[in-house]
Amino acid sequence: MLQRKEFLNFRMANAQDANEPEDHTPPTASLTLSNGKKYDEISTSYQFDREVSDSTGTITVKALFNNADGVLLPGMFARVTMEGQPLKDAILVPQRAVQQVLDQSFVIIVGSDNKSVARVVTLGDQVGSYYIVKSGLDKDDVVVVEGLSNLKEGQDLDVTMTTADELGLSLTADDSSSTSSVSLTAK
């Protein structure tokens, strides 16, 4: 299932890239079977439902896989992983570092004098626990992730650097996501 925005981005990127076939690499989908093993085939063919669900705001996407060896049976469950086009030099920020007031998103960064500085950012798509930042940050900016609730602009900061692993951040959807498992249907 894709959200409306994800669906439009997927379809528009494919339509735009279809005019330049030598540069276009369709997104690939792979299957991890319920026993934890990867299915040998990958897919670059997709079918989309013709309408958006009123209750969830999503559209069902079906990745089509060859089943020449007969391993896939109707009703089996598997995990589908889709890999899109790489975004060169993307800046990612953890979702929890982003604060929103009215129609603006901003993050707090560590200024050159170790004081907090608010930066308005333009957000792109969500990738796992992160947002892609389209504008407002440079690659060298240090973003504040913890202690934001009482933080005001211009405050002195006692900076402790941390890693994404220590914060529990991920570039993939979490296991509770409805898009993480599928029921297989036979053709």
C-alpha positions as CSV (number, residue, x, y, z in Angstrom):
1,M,0.0,0.0,0.0
2,L,1.2,3.5,-0.8
3,Q,0.0,6.8,0.5
4,R,-1.4,9.1,-2.1
5,K,1.7,11.3,-2.2
6,E,4.0,8.2,-2.5
7,F,1.9,6.9,-5.4
8,L,2.0,10.2,-7.3
9,N,5.7,10.5,-6.8
10,F,6.2,6.9,-8.0
11,R,4.0,7.3,-11.1
12,M,5.3,10.7,-12.0
13,A,8.9,9.7,-11.7
14,N,8.3,6.7,-13.9
15,A,6.4,8.7,-16.5
16,Q,9.1,11.4,-16.5
17,D,12.0,8.8,-16.7
18,A,10.2,6.9,-19.5
19,N,11.2,9.6,-21.9
20,E,14.9,8.8,-21.1
21,P,15.1,5.0,-21.1
22,E,18.9,4.8,-21.0
23,D,18.9,6.6,-17.7
24,H,15.8,5.0,-16.2
25,T,16.1,2.2,-13.8
26,P,12.7,1.0,-12.5
27,P,12.4,0.5,-8.7
28,T,13.1,-3.1,-7.8
29,A,11.0,-5.3,-5.4
30,S,12.3,-8.3,-3.6
31,L,10.6,-10.9,-1.5
32,T,11.6,-12.4,1.8
33,L,9.6,-15.5,2.5
34,S,8.1,-16.4,5.8
35,N,11.0,-18.7,6.6
36,G,13.4,-15.8,6.3
37,K,14.9,-16.7,3.0
38,K,15.1,-14.4,0.0
39,Y,13.2,-15.4,-3.1
40,D,15.5,-15.6,-6.1
41,E,13.5,-13.4,-8.4
42,I,13.2,-9.6,-8.3
43,S,10.5,-7.6,-9.8
44,T,10.3,-4.4,-11.8
45,S,6.7,-4.9,-12.9
46,Y,3.8,-3.4,-10.9
47,Q,0.0,-3.3,-10.9
48,F,-1.9,-0.5,-9.1
49,D,-5.5,-0.6,-7.9
50,R,-7.7,1.9,-9.7
51,E,-8.9,3.8,-6.7
52,V,-7.7,5.2,-3.3
53,S,-9.2,3.6,-0.2
54,D,-11.5,6.0,1.5
55,S,-10.7,4.6,5.0
56,T,-6.9,4.5,4.8
57,G,-6.0,7.0,2.0
58,T,-3.8,4.4,0.4
59,I,-3.7,2.6,-2.9
60,T,-2.7,-1.1,-3.3
61,V,0.4,-1.8,-5.3
62,K,1.1,-5.3,-6.5
63,A,4.6,-6.3,-7.5
64,L,4.6,-9.1,-10.1
65,F,7.0,-12.0,-9.6
66,N,7.8,-14.9,-11.9
67,N,6.9,-18.2,-10.2
68,A,8.5,-20.7,-12.6
69,D,9.6,-23.0,-9.7
70,G,6.2,-23.0,-8.0
71,V,7.5,-21.9,-4.6
72,L,4.9,-19.1,-4.3
73,L,1.4,-20.3,-3.4
74,P,-1.9,-18.4,-2.9
75,G,-2.3,-17.3,0.7
76,M,1.4,-17.4,1.6
77,F,2.9,-14.4,3.4
78,A,6.1,-12.6,2.5
79,R,7.8,-9.3,3.2
80,V,8.2,-7.1,0.1
81,T,11.1,-4.6,0.0
82,M,11.0,-1.9,-2.7
83,E,14.1,0.1,-3.6
84,G,13.5,3.4,-5.3
85,Q,15.9,5.7,-7.1
86,P,18.9,6.9,-5.0
87,L,18.8,10.5,-4.1
88,K,22.3,11.9,-4.4
89,D,23.6,14.0,-1.4
90,A,20.2,13.9,0.4
91,I,20.1,15.4,3.9
92,L,18.1,13.3,6.3
93,V,16.8,14.4,9.8
94,P,15.1,12.2,12.3
95,Q,11.4,12.7,12.5
96,R,11.5,13.5,16.2
97,A,14.0,16.4,15.5
98,V,11.3,18.2,13.4
99,Q,8.9,20.6,15.1
100,Q,5.9,22.0,13.3
101,V,4.1,25.3,14.0
102,L,1.2,26.1,11.8
103,D,2.4,25.5,8.2
104,Q,6.1,25.6,8.9
105,S,8.6,22.9,9.9
106,F,11.8,23.7,11.7
107,V,14.7,22.0,13.5
108,I,17.1,23.3,16.1
109,I,20.7,23.2,15.2
110,V,23.9,23.8,17.2
111,G,25.3,27.2,16.2
112,S,28.9,28.1,16.0
113,D,28.9,29.5,19.5
114,N,27.2,26.3,20.9
115,K,23.9,28.1,21.2
116,S,20.6,26.8,19.8
117,V,19.5,28.2,16.4
118,A,16.1,27.5,14.8
119,R,16.0,26.7,11.1
120,V,13.0,26.6,8.9
121,V,13.2,23.5,6.7
122,T,11.3,22.3,3.7
123,L,10.6,18.6,4.1
124,G,10.4,15.9,1.4
125,D,9.4,12.3,1.6
126,Q,9.6,10.2,4.8
127,V,12.1,7.4,4.7
128,G,11.8,5.1,7.7
129,S,12.5,7.2,10.8
130,Y,13.7,10.2,8.8
131,Y,12.5,13.1,6.6
132,I,14.4,14.1,3.5
133,V,15.2,17.8,3.9
134,K,14.8,19.7,0.6
135,S,16.0,23.0,1.9
136,G,17.0,24.9,5.0
137,L,20.0,22.7,6.2
138,D,23.6,22.2,5.1
139,K,25.4,18.9,5.3
140,D,27.6,20.2,8.1
141,D,24.8,21.4,10.4
142,V,24.4,19.5,13.7
143,V,20.8,18.9,14.5
144,V,19.4,18.7,18.0
145,V,17.4,15.5,18.5
146,E,16.9,15.2,22.3
147,G,15.7,17.7,24.9
148,L,13.6,19.7,22.4
149,S,10.6,20.2,24.7
150,N,12.2,22.9,26.9
151,L,14.7,24.3,24.4
152,K,14.4,27.9,23.1
153,E,16.4,29.6,20.5
154,G,19.7,31.2,21.7
155,Q,20.1,28.8,24.7
156,D,23.6,27.5,25.6
157,L,23.9,23.8,24.6
158,D,25.9,21.0,26.2
159,V,26.4,18.9,23.1
160,T,26.7,15.1,23.2
161,M,27.1,13.5,19.8
162,T,25.2,10.3,19.2
163,T,24.7,7.8,16.4
164,A,21.5,6.7,14.6
165,D,21.8,3.2,16.0
166,E,22.0,4.6,19.6
167,L,18.8,6.6,18.9
168,G,17.0,3.6,17.4
169,L,16.6,5.2,13.9
170,S,16.0,3.2,10.8
171,L,15.9,3.8,7.0
172,T,13.1,1.1,6.6
173,A,9.5,1.0,7.7
174,D,8.9,-0.5,11.1
175,D,7.4,-4.0,11.5
176,S,4.0,-2.6,12.5
177,S,3.6,-1.0,9.1
178,S,0.7,-2.4,7.0
179,T,3.1,-2.3,4.0
180,S,5.6,-4.7,5.4
181,S,3.8,-8.0,4.6
182,V,1.7,-9.2,1.8
183,S,-0.6,-12.1,0.9
184,L,0.4,-13.9,-2.3
185,T,-2.1,-14.5,-5.0
186,A,-1.6,-16.8,-7.9
187,K,-1.9,-15.8,-11.6
